[in-house]
Amino acid sequence: MKFDSKEFNKLLDVTLIISVLCILIGFFLWMIFVPIPDIELSSAEELRVAHREAALNYPLGRFLLYVGWTGLSLWAAGFIARLVQKIKMKKQKK
């Protein structure tokens, strides 16, 4: 199946928008909005447990962050492929 340039550009735009939204929503679900007291006195494991407990929805936020970053890398790969295609077309015209 071959995409024409308008369809491919539209697909890239949709991928970028969805990826950025997933990253933003995932970050706010994963983020801690309450300060943790005595952060210097806690061990790394205690901080991880406190982060999981204090976050709004830690597993969903982490999943959305992963989905967003994956989509953003796919968008970047598609954007680079599109640039390479345009460069090749300009070289063929010369």
C-alpha positions in Angstrom: 0.0 0.0 0.0 1.4 3.3 -1.1 0.6 6.6 0.6 0.5 9.8 -1.3 2.2 12.8 0.3 -1.0 14.4 1.7 -2.0 11.1 3.5 1.4 10.6 4.8 1.7 14.2 6.1 -1.8 13.8 7.7 -0.7 10.6 9.4 2.5 12.3 10.7 0.4 15.2 12.1 -2.0 12.8 13.9 0.9 10.8 15.3 2.6 13.9 16.6 -0.6 15.2 18.3 -1.5 11.9 19.9 2.1 11.3 21.1 2.4 14.8 22.7 -1.0 14.4 24.4 0.0 10.9 25.7 3.2 12.3 27.1 1.5 15.3 28.8 -1.3 13.2 30.3 1.0 10.4 31.3 3.4 12.9 33.0 0.6 14.4 35.1 -0.7 11.0 36.1 2.8 9.8 37.0 3.9 13.1 38.7 3.8 13.6 42.5 1.9 16.7 43.4 2.4 16.4 47.2 5.7 17.2 48.7 7.4 14.3 50.4 8.8 15.2 53.9 12.4 14.5 54.8 13.4 13.5 51.3 17.1 13.5 52.2 16.6 11.0 55.0 14.8 8.4 52.9 16.4 5.6 51.0 16.0 5.1 47.3 13.5 2.2 47.8 11.4 4.3 50.3 11.3 7.1 47.7 10.1 4.7 45.0 7.3 3.4 47.2 6.3 6.9 48.2 6.3 8.0 44.6 4.0 5.1 43.6 1.7 5.8 46.5 1.5 9.6 46.0 1.1 9.7 42.2 -2.4 10.0 40.9 -2.2 6.8 38.8 1.4 5.6 38.6 1.0 2.6 36.3 -1.3 4.3 33.8 1.0 7.4 33.7 4.1 5.3 33.1 2.3 3.4 30.3 1.1 6.6 28.6 4.6 8.0 28.8 6.0 4.9 27.1 3.3 5.0 24.4 3.9 8.7 23.9 7.7 8.4 23.5 7.3 5.4 21.2 4.8 7.4 19.0 7.2 10.4 19.1 10.1 8.2 17.8 7.9 6.8 15.1 6.9 10.3 14.1 10.6 11.3 14.0 11.4 8.3 11.8 8.6 9.1 9.4 9.6 12.8 9.3 13.2 11.8 8.5 12.0 9.4 5.8 9.9 12.2 4.3 12.9 14.5 4.2 15.0 11.9 2.5 12.3 11.3 0.0 12.1 15.0 -0.8 15.8 15.3 -1.2 15.9 12.4 -3.6 13.1 13.9 -5.6 15.0 17.2 -5.9 18.2 15.4 -7.0 16.2 13.5 -9.7 14.8 16.8 -11.1 18.2 18.2 -11.6 
